[in-house]
């Protein structure tokens, strides 16, 4: 299987275009003589870049921390949910075959449903109606187990507790998965980021080559930072996303 690119081609193409635009704009402003006019204000522009850069770094660090915490929470709930489902399969072994088979089929069906549709549905912010139904079938398979003696009754009670735990982790996973960075915060981070190269366009570098290299590097880093922020914001699509391996293993190995 081909590994996903760290930075997709469309993002690289857009980045090269913006970097080229800023470098060319800087060269035009430098050669036009505008920077000679602004040379006396170099210290003020430098201080402004520093202030806005500090503000950007603080806000970006906060936004990244929140998004990464959310990303890790989704992964953690996936592990807990699939762990509970594995326990359901394991502790159902003492049941008679006719009582255990519906549980195993329901677990496999639910895991396949998650793999086939839920990642895409969650990435688009749509309803998880299909997997909701499959999970209801799983719960019904446990509740409909017929018991004949006290030991089987206690076993069913334990299985119901495990199913309830899996349900709680599923609900928490879906709740965390629906969260996204507030649009206002994303807009603020984006505008702050674009302000930095804009001010650098006006900074009167004495050396044309150094100025072009500096603004190209700053633009590239800011674009990559923005890409990381927006890519992590949706844990189900993009370069860095949560994997469904746990559900795949559950679908193929639950027996």
HELIX and SHEET records of a PDB file:
HELIX    1   1 UNK A    9  UNK A   32  1                                  24    
HELIX    2   2 UNK A   34  UNK A   38  1                                   5    
HELIX    3   3 UNK A   39  UNK A   41  5                                   3    
HELIX    4   4 UNK A   42  UNK A   91  1                                  50    
HELIX    5   5 UNK A   97  UNK A  113  1                                  17    
HELIX    6   6 UNK A  114  UNK A  118  3                                   5    
HELIX    7   7 UNK A  119  UNK A  123  1                                   5    
HELIX    8   8 UNK A  129  UNK A  143  1                                  15    
HELIX    9   9 UNK A  150  UNK A  177  1                                  28    
HELIX   10  10 UNK A  183  UNK A  202  1                                  20    
HELIX   11  11 UNK A  208  UNK A  233  1                                  26    
HELIX   12  12 UNK A  245  UNK A  253  1                                   9    
END                                                                             
